[in-house]
Amino acid sequence: MIGSVYVKVGLFGIESCSRNGGATPVSLLERDYEYNSLGAISSIQRNMHSSLVQGGETQHTFSFTYDAFNRLLFGIFRTMNT
């Protein structure tokens, strides 16, 4: 592999508000994408705020493996409680 490209995408919300109008921003959903040198996605890591999920599975990781012709061979899905 010659190199990788990383992309970060996020979704933000408001965690709490005060009477004077102040608000605390919180990351609700964040995704990190990694691409291989041929432009195919090699991994996605998704982190979610605990208010969006049940059971505490707040981190999901998807990993993909390709052959020499950039054809998908297999993918792996993992969950973690963070």
Rosetta silent file (secondary structure, phi, psi, omega in degrees, C-alpha in Angstrom):
SEQUENCE: MIGSVYVKVGLFGIESCSRNGGATPVSLLERDYEYNSLGAISSIQRNMHSSLVQGGETQHTFSFTYDAFNRLLFGIFRTMNT
SCORE:     score description
SCORE:     0.000 S_00000001
   1 L     0.000  130.273 -178.416    0.000    0.000    0.000 S_00000001
   2 L   -76.409  -43.948 -178.177    1.424    3.376   -1.001 S_00000001
   3 L  -172.760  171.512  179.844   -0.567    5.517    1.440 S_00000001
   4 L  -126.067  156.046  175.401   -3.856    6.156    3.155 S_00000001
   5 E  -119.614  133.768  179.746   -6.284    9.068    3.243 S_00000001
   6 E  -112.942  136.710  177.879   -8.204    9.909    6.429 S_00000001
   7 E  -131.085  134.777  178.401  -11.534   11.774    6.544 S_00000001
   8 E  -117.606  130.220  179.751  -13.400   12.816    9.722 S_00000001
   9 E  -127.657  139.434 -178.481  -17.150   13.602    9.712 S_00000001
  10 E  -138.574  157.962  174.749  -19.201   14.663   12.746 S_00000001
  11 E  -127.468  126.333 -174.901  -22.733   15.461   13.891 S_00000001
  12 E  -117.763  151.845  178.529  -23.106   17.813   16.842 S_00000001
  13 E  -139.125 -171.074  179.836  -25.966   18.630   19.206 S_00000001
  14 E  -108.620  124.495 -179.679  -26.662   20.531   22.428 S_00000001
  15 E   -83.941  -43.022 -179.438  -26.043   18.698   25.708 S_00000001
  16 E  -152.268  152.769  178.224  -27.409   21.310   28.117 S_00000001
  17 E  -125.500  147.090  176.212  -28.763   24.845   28.077 S_00000001
  18 L  -109.044  167.750 -177.983  -28.715   27.485   30.774 S_00000001
  19 L   -64.509  -27.744 -178.857  -31.250   30.214   31.436 S_00000001
  20 L   -84.909    8.887  174.337  -28.915   32.894   30.100 S_00000001
  21 L    93.941   -1.332  178.545  -28.849   31.211   26.702 S_00000001
  22 L   -74.435  149.327 -179.394  -25.508   29.412   26.982 S_00000001
  23 E  -139.073  150.896  177.848  -25.262   25.921   25.566 S_00000001
  24 E  -107.999  112.516  178.386  -22.747   23.098   25.743 S_00000001
  25 E   -73.565  147.061  178.896  -22.111   21.430   22.358 S_00000001
  26 E  -138.560  142.963  177.242  -21.592   17.665   22.345 S_00000001
  27 E   -77.845  118.206  179.983  -20.513   15.286   19.588 S_00000001
  28 E   -88.978  -39.365 -177.910  -23.456   12.965   18.854 S_00000001
  29 E  -147.437  130.372  178.763  -21.957   11.006   15.989 S_00000001
  30 E  -134.620  133.963  178.836  -18.437   10.954   14.630 S_00000001
  31 E  -126.107  135.448  174.423  -17.102    8.874   11.752 S_00000001
  32 E  -115.577  122.620  179.727  -13.497    8.389   10.709 S_00000001
  33 E  -107.380  140.185  173.035  -12.936    7.002    7.213 S_00000001
  34 E  -125.723  130.222 -179.019   -9.672    5.542    5.939 S_00000001
  35 E  -112.194  145.435  175.766   -9.112    4.932    2.231 S_00000001
  36 L   -80.591  179.099 -175.476   -6.428    2.774    0.617 S_00000001
  37 L   -66.423  -16.590  178.258   -4.114    4.038   -2.126 S_00000001
  38 L   -97.691    3.362  175.761   -6.621    2.982   -4.819 S_00000001
  39 L    92.870    3.497  178.426   -9.497    4.942   -3.268 S_00000001
  40 L   -88.462  147.523  179.259  -11.437    2.085   -1.648 S_00000001
  41 E   -70.161  123.444  178.229  -12.581    2.372    1.967 S_00000001
  42 E   -98.959  -26.146  174.866  -10.307    0.283    4.180 S_00000001
  43 E  -160.188  152.352  173.982  -11.936    1.148    7.532 S_00000001
  44 E  -132.606  128.537  173.092  -14.726    3.152    9.135 S_00000001
  45 E  -116.910  123.608 -177.583  -14.818    3.931   12.848 S_00000001
  46 E  -115.314  121.971  176.684  -18.142    5.251   14.154 S_00000001
  47 E  -112.937  127.386 -177.437  -18.389    6.766   17.644 S_00000001
  48 E  -120.362  145.621  174.620  -21.861    7.566   18.991 S_00000001
  49 L   -65.396  143.764 -176.070  -23.021    9.489   22.042 S_00000001
  50 H   -60.549  -21.554  178.669  -24.506    7.164   24.672 S_00000001
  51 H   -72.198  -13.496 -177.994  -27.902    8.916   24.343 S_00000001
  52 H   -95.549  -10.709 -173.643  -28.237    7.517   20.787 S_00000001
  53 L  -128.543  157.482  172.564  -27.705    3.825   21.546 S_00000001
  54 L  -106.051  148.340  175.905  -29.030    1.098   23.810 S_00000001
  55 L    80.951    1.781  174.279  -26.778   -1.333   25.578 S_00000001
  56 L    79.489    8.225  179.044  -23.734    0.913   25.594 S_00000001
  57 E   -79.829   87.263 -173.053  -22.342   -0.047   22.178 S_00000001
  58 E   -97.848   -7.190 -179.627  -20.929    3.372   21.403 S_00000001
  59 E  -131.596  124.869  177.552  -18.105    2.428   19.051 S_00000001
  60 E  -120.103  135.623  177.584  -18.425    0.480   15.794 S_00000001
  61 E  -126.110  128.011  176.320  -15.484   -0.407   13.552 S_00000001
  62 E  -113.709  127.798  178.001  -15.804   -1.706   10.004 S_00000001
  63 E  -124.539  140.527 -176.670  -12.649   -3.050    8.294 S_00000001
  64 E  -127.881  142.455  178.337  -12.368   -4.121    4.661 S_00000001
  65 E  -123.516  137.685 -176.277   -9.737   -6.178    2.814 S_00000001
  66 E  -122.802  158.183  175.258   -9.193   -6.133   -0.942 S_00000001
  67 L   -86.241 -174.082 -176.976   -7.205   -8.238   -3.405 S_00000001
  68 L   -64.291  -19.157  178.893   -4.504   -6.923   -5.786 S_00000001
  69 L   -99.383   13.762  179.013   -7.230   -5.748   -8.208 S_00000001
  70 L    64.452   30.219  174.602   -9.019   -3.752   -5.450 S_00000001
  71 L   -93.743  137.442 -178.217  -11.900   -6.257   -5.304 S_00000001
  72 E   -64.446  125.613  176.497  -13.490   -6.710   -1.890 S_00000001
  73 E   -95.421  -49.417  177.795  -12.435   -9.989   -0.253 S_00000001
  74 E  -163.469  164.311  177.707  -14.099   -9.637    3.150 S_00000001
  75 E  -132.381  152.239  179.960  -15.259   -7.196    5.805 S_00000001
  76 E  -126.586  137.880  177.335  -15.227   -7.274    9.602 S_00000001
  77 E  -120.704  126.740  178.568  -17.650   -5.497   11.973 S_00000001
  78 E  -127.957  145.343  174.006  -16.722   -4.942   15.641 S_00000001
  79 E  -120.752  150.763  177.642  -18.563   -3.193   18.473 S_00000001
  80 E  -140.410  147.494  171.180  -17.178   -1.808   21.712 S_00000001
  81 E   -96.959  118.254 -179.931  -18.605   -0.290   24.849 S_00000001
  82 L  -116.714    0.000    0.000  -16.623    2.832   25.673 S_00000001
